[in-house]
Amino acid sequence: MNQGIIDNLVVQLTKLPGIGRKTAQRLAFFILSMPEEDARGISSAINDVRDKARFCSECFNIADGEVCQICRSTTRDRSKLCVVEEPSNVLVIERSNGFHGLYHVLLGALSPIDGFTPDKLKLHELVERVRKNSVEEIIVATNPNTKGEMTAQYIRELLKPYPVKVTRIAYGLPMGGDIEFADEVTLGKALEGRREM
Protein backbone atom coordinates (compact mmCIF):
# COMPACT_ATOMS: atom_id res chain seq x y z
CA MET A 1 0.00 0.00 0.00
CA ASN A 2 1.30 3.45 -0.91
CA GLN A 3 1.82 5.35 2.36
CA GLY A 4 1.79 8.66 0.40
CA ILE A 5 -1.86 8.14 -0.52
CA ILE A 6 -2.83 7.68 3.14
CA ASP A 7 -0.67 10.64 4.22
CA ASN A 8 -2.36 12.81 1.60
CA LEU A 9 -5.82 11.78 2.88
CA VAL A 10 -4.73 12.53 6.47
CA VAL A 11 -3.47 15.98 5.44
CA GLN A 12 -6.76 16.70 3.62
CA LEU A 13 -8.88 15.54 6.58
CA THR A 14 -6.98 17.80 9.01
CA LYS A 15 -8.33 20.75 7.01
CA LEU A 16 -11.77 20.03 8.50
CA PRO A 17 -12.63 21.95 11.70
CA GLY A 18 -11.94 20.02 14.91
CA ILE A 19 -9.99 17.26 13.15
CA GLY A 20 -6.43 16.86 14.40
CA ARG A 21 -3.80 14.55 12.95
CA LYS A 22 -4.69 11.53 15.15
CA THR A 23 -8.40 11.76 14.37
CA ALA A 24 -7.57 12.24 10.68
CA GLN A 25 -5.45 9.07 10.74
CA ARG A 26 -8.29 7.08 12.35
CA LEU A 27 -10.73 8.43 9.77
CA ALA A 28 -8.36 7.66 6.90
CA PHE A 29 -8.00 4.02 7.96
CA PHE A 30 -11.75 3.79 8.59
CA ILE A 31 -12.43 5.08 5.06
CA LEU A 32 -9.94 2.52 3.72
CA SER A 33 -11.87 -0.30 5.42
CA MET A 34 -15.34 0.92 4.33
CA PRO A 35 -17.27 -0.83 1.58
CA GLU A 36 -16.35 0.80 -1.73
CA GLU A 37 -19.89 2.08 -2.37
CA ASP A 38 -19.97 3.90 1.02
CA ALA A 39 -16.59 5.56 0.43
CA ARG A 40 -17.62 6.58 -3.09
CA GLY A 41 -20.93 7.90 -1.65
CA ILE A 42 -19.01 10.21 0.70
CA SER A 43 -16.79 11.37 -2.16
CA SER A 44 -19.80 11.96 -4.41
CA ALA A 45 -21.65 13.93 -1.69
CA ILE A 46 -18.62 16.20 -1.20
CA ASN A 47 -18.37 16.79 -4.96
CA ASP A 48 -22.12 17.51 -5.20
CA VAL A 49 -21.95 20.08 -2.41
CA ARG A 50 -18.99 21.83 -4.02
CA ASP A 51 -20.49 21.75 -7.52
CA LYS A 52 -24.18 22.43 -6.85
CA ALA A 53 -24.57 24.34 -3.55
CA ARG A 54 -25.20 28.07 -3.71
CA PHE A 55 -26.99 30.73 -1.69
CA CYS A 56 -30.75 31.02 -2.11
CA SER A 57 -31.60 34.25 -3.96
CA GLU A 58 -34.39 34.99 -1.46
CA CYS A 59 -33.16 34.01 2.01
CA PHE A 60 -29.41 33.22 1.51
CA ASN A 61 -29.71 29.73 2.94
CA ILE A 62 -27.88 26.95 1.10
CA ALA A 63 -29.76 25.85 -2.02
CA ASP A 64 -29.21 23.45 -4.88
CA GLY A 65 -30.94 25.83 -7.29
CA GLU A 66 -31.90 29.49 -7.52
CA VAL A 67 -34.33 29.25 -4.56
CA CYS A 68 -34.04 26.91 -1.56
CA GLN A 69 -36.53 24.20 -0.63
CA ILE A 70 -37.93 26.22 2.31
CA CYS A 71 -38.61 29.34 0.23
CA ARG A 72 -40.24 27.19 -2.50
CA SER A 73 -42.57 25.50 0.00
CA THR A 74 -46.25 26.41 -0.25
CA THR A 75 -47.00 25.27 3.32
CA ARG A 76 -44.71 27.68 5.20
CA ASP A 77 -46.09 30.71 7.08
CA ARG A 78 -44.86 33.60 4.93
CA SER A 79 -45.87 36.21 7.51
CA LYS A 80 -42.98 35.20 9.80
CA LEU A 81 -39.26 35.54 9.06
CA CYS A 82 -36.66 34.04 11.37
CA VAL A 83 -33.35 35.91 11.05
CA VAL A 84 -30.23 33.83 11.69
CA GLU A 85 -26.50 34.35 11.28
CA GLU A 86 -25.50 31.27 9.27
CA PRO A 87 -27.11 28.55 7.11
CA SER A 88 -26.15 25.96 9.76
CA ASN A 89 -28.55 27.75 12.16
CA VAL A 90 -31.45 27.02 9.78
CA LEU A 91 -30.73 23.28 10.00
CA VAL A 92 -30.78 23.33 13.80
CA ILE A 93 -34.01 25.35 14.01
CA GLU A 94 -35.66 23.06 11.46
CA ARG A 95 -34.75 20.03 13.60
CA SER A 96 -36.54 21.64 16.58
CA ASN A 97 -39.78 21.56 14.54
CA GLY A 98 -40.81 24.71 16.43
CA PHE A 99 -40.85 27.15 13.52
CA HIS A 100 -42.82 26.91 10.28
CA GLY A 101 -42.17 30.29 8.69
CA LEU A 102 -39.42 31.46 6.37
CA TYR A 103 -35.80 32.39 7.12
CA HIS A 104 -33.37 35.16 6.36
CA VAL A 105 -29.67 34.32 6.69
CA LEU A 106 -27.39 37.29 7.38
CA LEU A 107 -24.18 35.38 6.55
CA GLY A 108 -22.49 36.70 9.69
CA ALA A 109 -22.99 38.96 12.68
CA LEU A 110 -21.96 42.55 13.31
CA SER A 111 -18.35 42.79 14.42
CA PRO A 112 -16.69 45.98 13.16
CA ILE A 113 -13.32 44.90 14.59
CA ASP A 114 -13.45 41.79 12.35
CA GLY A 115 -14.67 43.76 9.32
CA PHE A 116 -18.31 42.65 9.64
CA THR A 117 -20.01 46.00 9.20
CA PRO A 118 -23.72 46.33 8.29
CA ASP A 119 -22.93 46.55 4.56
CA LYS A 120 -21.19 43.14 4.71
CA LEU A 121 -24.33 41.38 6.01
CA LYS A 122 -27.62 40.72 4.21
CA LEU A 123 -29.39 43.53 6.10
CA HIS A 124 -30.45 45.60 3.08
CA GLU A 125 -32.02 42.46 1.63
CA LEU A 126 -33.89 41.89 4.92
CA VAL A 127 -35.37 45.39 4.77
CA GLU A 128 -36.39 44.81 1.14
CA ARG A 129 -38.17 41.57 2.07
CA VAL A 130 -40.07 43.35 4.85
CA ARG A 131 -40.91 46.26 2.55
CA LYS A 132 -42.10 44.16 -0.42
CA ASN A 133 -43.77 41.18 1.29
CA SER A 134 -46.53 40.73 3.86
CA VAL A 135 -44.16 40.06 6.77
CA GLU A 136 -45.87 40.54 10.14
CA GLU A 137 -43.14 39.30 12.47
CA ILE A 138 -39.35 39.18 12.41
CA ILE A 139 -37.93 36.67 14.89
CA VAL A 140 -34.31 37.54 15.58
CA ALA A 141 -32.46 34.29 16.32
CA THR A 142 -28.89 35.54 16.33
CA ASN A 143 -26.49 33.90 18.76
CA PRO A 144 -26.82 34.99 22.41
CA ASN A 145 -23.33 36.51 22.55
CA THR A 146 -21.98 40.06 22.14
CA LYS A 147 -21.96 39.99 18.32
CA GLY A 148 -25.42 38.41 18.16
CA GLU A 149 -26.87 40.93 20.60
CA MET A 150 -25.33 43.86 18.72
CA THR A 151 -26.79 42.48 15.49
CA ALA A 152 -30.23 41.98 17.08
CA GLN A 153 -30.30 45.58 18.36
CA TYR A 154 -29.21 46.88 14.96
CA ILE A 155 -32.03 44.93 13.25
CA ARG A 156 -34.58 46.29 15.72
CA GLU A 157 -33.49 49.88 14.97
CA LEU A 158 -33.33 49.22 11.22
CA LEU A 159 -36.92 47.94 11.13
CA LYS A 160 -38.49 50.61 13.38
CA PRO A 161 -39.93 52.55 10.41
CA TYR A 162 -41.83 49.47 9.21
CA PRO A 163 -45.11 48.04 10.55
CA VAL A 164 -43.56 44.73 11.59
CA LYS A 165 -43.34 43.12 15.01
CA VAL A 166 -39.70 42.36 15.96
CA THR A 167 -39.17 39.60 18.52
CA ARG A 168 -36.06 37.95 19.95
CA ILE A 169 -35.84 34.26 20.80
CA ALA A 170 -36.00 33.64 24.53
CA TYR A 171 -32.90 32.80 26.49
CA GLY A 172 -33.33 29.08 26.65
CA LEU A 173 -29.88 29.19 25.10
CA PRO A 174 -26.78 29.88 27.19
CA MET A 175 -25.19 33.32 26.85
CA GLY A 176 -21.95 33.10 24.91
CA GLY A 177 -23.10 29.94 23.12
CA ASP A 178 -23.86 29.24 19.48
CA ILE A 179 -27.25 28.17 18.11
CA GLU A 180 -25.49 25.50 16.06
CA PHE A 181 -24.64 23.53 19.23
CA ALA A 182 -28.05 23.80 20.94
CA ASP A 183 -30.22 20.72 21.31
CA GLU A 184 -33.65 20.61 19.66
CA VAL A 185 -35.69 20.85 22.89
CA THR A 186 -33.82 23.92 24.16
CA LEU A 187 -34.07 25.61 20.79
CA GLY A 188 -37.77 24.76 20.48
CA LYS A 189 -38.45 26.31 23.91
CA ALA A 190 -36.41 29.38 22.98
CA LEU A 191 -38.56 29.88 19.88
CA GLU A 192 -41.80 29.41 21.85
CA GLY A 193 -40.68 31.94 24.48
CA ARG A 194 -39.55 34.68 22.09
CA ARG A 195 -40.31 38.25 23.16
CA GLU A 196 -40.84 41.56 21.47
CA MET A 197 -37.76 43.78 21.29
C-alpha positions in Angstrom: 0.0 0.0 0.0 1.3 3.5 -0.9 1.8 5.3 2.4 1.8 8.7 0.4 -1.9 8.1 -0.5 -2.8 7.7 3.1 -0.7 10.6 4.2 -2.4 12.8 1.6 -5.8 11.8 2.9 -4.7 12.5 6.5 -3.5 16.0 5.4 -6.8 16.7 3.6 -8.9 15.5 6.6 -7.0 17.8 9.0 -8.3 20.8 7.0 -11.8 20.0 8.5 -12.6 21.9 11.7 -11.9 20.0 14.9 -10.0 17.3 13.2 -6.4 16.9 14.4 -3.8 14.5 13.0 -4.7 11.5 15.1 -8.4 11.8 14.4 -7.6 12.2 10.7 -5.4 9.1 10.7 -8.3 7.1 12.4 -10.7 8.4 9.8 -8.4 7.7 6.9 -8.0 4.0 8.0 -11.7 3.8 8.6 -12.4 5.1 5.1 -9.9 2.5 3.7 -11.9 -0.3 5.4 -15.3 0.9 4.3 -17.3 -0.8 1.6 -16.4 0.8 -1.7 -19.9 2.1 -2.4 -20.0 3.9 1.0 -16.6 5.6 0.4 -17.6 6.6 -3.1 -20.9 7.9 -1.7 -19.0 10.2 0.7 -16.8 11.4 -2.2 -19.8 12.0 -4.4 -21.6 13.9 -1.7 -18.6 16.2 -1.2 -18.4 16.8 -5.0 -22.1 17.5 -5.2 -21.9 20.1 -2.4 -19.0 21.8 -4.0 -20.5 21.7 -7.5 -24.2 22.4 -6.8 -24.6 24.3 -3.6 -25.2 28.1 -3.7 -27.0 30.7 -1.7 -30.8 31.0 -2.1 -31.6 34.2 -4.0 -34.4 35.0 -1.5 -33.2 34.0 2.0 -29.4 33.2 1.5 -29.7 29.7 2.9 -27.9 26.9 1.1 -29.8 25.9 -2.0 -29.2 23.4 -4.9 -30.9 25.8 -7.3 -31.9 29.5 -7.5 -34.3 29.2 -4.6 -34.0 26.9 -1.6 -36.5 24.2 -0.6 -37.9 26.2 2.3 -38.6 29.3 0.2 -40.2 27.2 -2.5 -42.6 25.5 0.0 -46.2 26.4 -0.2 -47.0 25.3 3.3 -44.7 27.7 5.2 -46.1 30.7 7.1 -44.9 33.6 4.9 -45.9 36.2 7.5 -43.0 35.2 9.8 -39.3 35.5 9.1 -36.7 34.0 11.4 -33.4 35.9 11.1 -30.2 33.8 11.7 -26.5 34.3 11.3 -25.5 31.3 9.3 -27.1 28.6 7.1 -26.2 26.0 9.8 -28.6 27.7 12.2 -31.5 27.0 9.8 -30.7 23.3 10.0 -30.8 23.3 13.8 -34.0 25.4 14.0 -35.7 23.1 11.5 -34.8 20.0 13.6 -36.5 21.6 16.6 -39.8 21.6 14.5 -40.8 24.7 16.4 -40.9 27.1 13.5 -42.8 26.9 10.3 -42.2 30.3 8.7 -39.4 31.5 6.4 -35.8 32.4 7.1 -33.4 35.2 6.4 -29.7 34.3 6.7 -27.4 37.3 7.4 -24.2 35.4 6.5 -22.5 36.7 9.7 -23.0 39.0 12.7 -22.0 42.5 13.3 -18.4 42.8 14.4 -16.7 46.0 13.2 -13.3 44.9 14.6 -13.5 41.8 12.3 -14.7 43.8 9.3 -18.3 42.6 9.6 -20.0 46.0 9.2 -23.7 46.3 8.3 -22.9 46.5 4.6 -21.2 43.1 4.7 -24.3 41.4 6.0 -27.6 40.7 4.2 -29.4 43.5 6.1 -30.4 45.6 3.1 -32.0 42.5 1.6 -33.9 41.9 4.9 -35.4 45.4 4.8 -36.4 44.8 1.1 -38.2 41.6 2.1 -40.1 43.3 4.8 -40.9 46.3 2.5 -42.1 44.2 -0.4 -43.8 41.2 1.3 -46.5 40.7 3.9 -44.2 40.1 6.8 -45.9 40.5 10.1 -43.1 39.3 12.5 -39.4 39.2 12.4 -37.9 36.7 14.9 -34.3 37.5 15.6 -32.5 34.3 16.3 -28.9 35.5 16.3 -26.5 33.9 18.8 -26.8 35.0 22.4 -23.3 36.5 22.6 -22.0 40.1 22.1 -22.0 40.0 18.3 -25.4 38.4 18.2 -26.9 40.9 20.6 -25.3 43.9 18.7 -26.8 42.5 15.5 -30.2 42.0 17.1 -30.3 45.6 18.4 -29.2 46.9 15.0 -32.0 44.9 13.3 -34.6 46.3 15.7 -33.5 49.9 15.0 -33.3 49.2 11.2 -36.9 47.9 11.1 -38.5 50.6 13.4 -39.9 52.5 10.4 -41.8 49.5 9.2 -45.1 48.0 10.6 -43.6 44.7 11.6 -43.3 43.1 15.0 -39.7 42.4 16.0 -39.2 39.6 18.5 -36.1 38.0 20.0 -35.8 34.3 20.8 -36.0 33.6 24.5 -32.9 32.8 26.5 -33.3 29.1 26.6 -29.9 29.2 25.1 -26.8 29.9 27.2 -25.2 33.3 26.8 -22.0 33.1 24.9 -23.1 29.9 23.1 -23.9 29.2 19.5 -27.2 28.2 18.1 -25.5 25.5 16.1 -24.6 23.5 19.2 -28.1 23.8 20.9 -30.2 20.7 21.3 -33.6 20.6 19.7 -35.7 20.8 22.9 -33.8 23.9 24.2 -34.1 25.6 20.8 -37.8 24.8 20.5 -38.4 26.3 23.9 -36.4 29.4 23.0 -38.6 29.9 19.9 -41.8 29.4 21.9 -40.7 31.9 24.5 -39.6 34.7 22.1 -40.3 38.2 23.2 -40.8 41.6 21.5 -37.8 43.8 21.3 
